[in-house]
Amino acid sequence: MSTPRVSNVVRSRDSHIDAQGWLTSAKRLPSPNFEARPHNAVPTLIVVHNISLPPDDFTTNSIADFFLNRLDHDAHPYFDHLRGMRVSAHFVIRRGGAIEQFVSCDERAWHAGVSSFCGRERCNDFSIGIELEGSDRMPFEDAQYEALSALTRIIVKRYPIDAVAGHSDIAPGRKSDPGPHFDWPRLRHESALQPSFFPFQAAD
């Protein structure tokens, strides 16, 4: 299955998050797995993840099927343990840089699980989750960094974001993504954010 090699965010100079929390240039795939954020909670944190279904396979639409509760659990042995799970993220960035959005940024997606950031529990309440199609075992694509950097800038422009973290930072010992191949200095450079936005990364 082929995907565009240039991010839809990069192509669309007027791309923005609209009044309902949807990225205008993303492919919109509304997931039923979301809920309202707690009263007065706004996104202040971006959480970067990786995901592939089955692991290390980038040729399927299984991520979308999983987030839309339509995954065929008999299609692969790995899917069996996912039965009954209800998961979502706000965004998925495919290997070619295409961006899919599953939950409005104004709503609470189910991506972080048990988590804590700077002593604040339940990171889903105040975060936006971005999944990169990938794994802990291989590098990400240039197009994904381009899309992630552009998307990060758009989110920061729209919401009072003051930090970007990996899933492993907010759920240490339980999660390892986005993994050892993720290039944090590249994201910091290409997103043009100050080092203070990356509290878990050493400043240059």
N, C-alpha and C positions, 0 to 999 in steps of 0.2 A: 504494500500500500504506500503510495507516494504522498508526501506532504509538501507544502510550499517551503522553499528554502530561504525565504525572507519573511520576517515576522510581520503579521498583519498590523501590529502596533507601529512598527518602523515604517511600513508603507503608508499608513494613514497619519498624516501630520496633524490632523485635527482630532485625532482619537482622544477621548476623554471619558470619564465616568459620569453618567447622566444623573438626573435628580433621583432616580430610583436605585442607584448604586450599581448600574450595569455598564461595563466597558463597551463603548459604541462600536469598536472594531473587532470585538471577540465573537466567536461562534457561541451563541447562547443555547445552553442545554440545561434548563431549570431542573434541579434536583429536588425531590420531596424531603430530603434530609437536611433540614434547617429549622431554626426557630428564631424568635425575636431576641435581640440582645437584651440584657437586663436594663432596667430603667436608667437612663442617663449614661449608659455605656457607649463609648465611641471607639473606633479602631485607633490604637496608638502603636501597634506592633505588627510587623510583617513576619510571618514564619515561613521559611523555605523548607520544602520536603523533596523527596524523590519517591517515585512509584513506577512499577512496571508489572503488568499482569498478562501472562505468567512472568515470573522474575526474569529479567534480562531479555524479554521478548518485546520488541517495539513494532510489531507488525499487526497488532490487533486493535480493536476498539473496546477492549475489555475494561479499561479504566472508566470510560464513560458509562459502560453498561453497569459497572459496579456502583458508581455514584448515582445512577438512575434506578437502582434496584431491579435491574433486568438481566443480571449476569447469569449465564447458563452454568450452574455449578457442576454439571456433569461433563463440561467440555474439556476440563483439564484437572488432573489430580490435585494440583495446588489450590484450586478453587473450593475444594470441599470444606476446608476450615473457615471459609468466609461465609458460610451459610448463616443467615440470620443477622449478619452484621449490617449496620446502617451507617454509612460513612459519606462524607463529602468534603470538598475544598471549594474555596471561592474560584480558583483558577487552576487550570492545567496547561502547561507549556509543552507541546509535543516536540519530538526530536528536530523537526524542521523549523521550529519557531512559531508555529501556529498556536494561537491562544484560544482555549475554550473556557467559558465561564459557566459555573454550575449554581452558584448562590450569589445573590446580591451582596455587595460589600456592606450594605446597611444591616444585613441579617447575620445571624450566628451560624456559621458552618461547623461541621463536626469533623475536624481535622487533627486537633492537637491532643485530645484525650486528657489523661491525668497529667497535669503540667503546672509549671510555676515560673514566673519571670520576675526577678527582683523582689521576691517575697509575695507576689500577687498570684493567687491560685486561679485555676480555670481560665487558661489563656484563650480558649475559644470565645470567651465573653468580650474580649477587647483586641482581637487580632484578625488579620486577613491571611488566609492560608494559600500559598502558591505551591503547587506540585509540579516538579520537573519530571517529565518522562525519562526515567533513568534508573540507576541502581548505585549501590556503594562500590561496585566492582569495575566501573569504567568511567572515563571522562564524559562530560556533557558536551553538546555541540555548540559551535560558535553562534549559530542562530538562536539557541536557547538563551545564551548570555545576552545577546542583543535584545531579545524580547523581554527577558527578566529585567534588564536595566531600564528599558523604556517603560515597562509596566510599573516598576518601582517609582520612577519619577512621577508618573501620572497619579499613582495612589498618594504619594506624599503631597502632591499639589492639592488633592481633594480632601484629605483627612489629616488630623493632627498626629501623624506618625512621628515617633521619636526614636524608634529602634527597629533593627532587622536582626533576626536570629534564626538559627537552624532548629529543626525539631529536636536534635540531640542536645541543644543548649537548654531547652525548656523541659525536656524529659530525659535527663542524663541517666544512663544505665538501662533505660527502657527502650530508647530509640537511638539510631545511629545516623539517620539521614539529616542533611543531604549527602553525607559521606565524605571520605577522605579525598575524593577527586574534585570536590566542589572548590572552585577558585574564588575565595572570598575577596582577596585583593582586587581581582578583576571586576567583581560586582561593585565594590566600593569605588573604583576608578571610573567605570563606565556609567554608573548611576549618578556620579558627581555629588555624592553625599559626604558629609563631614565624618571623620572617624568616630565621633561621638554616637553616630547612629548604629555602630557595630560594637556593642559593649563586650562581646565575647571574642573579638578579634584583636590581636596586638596591633597597635598603631605603627606605621613605618617610622 
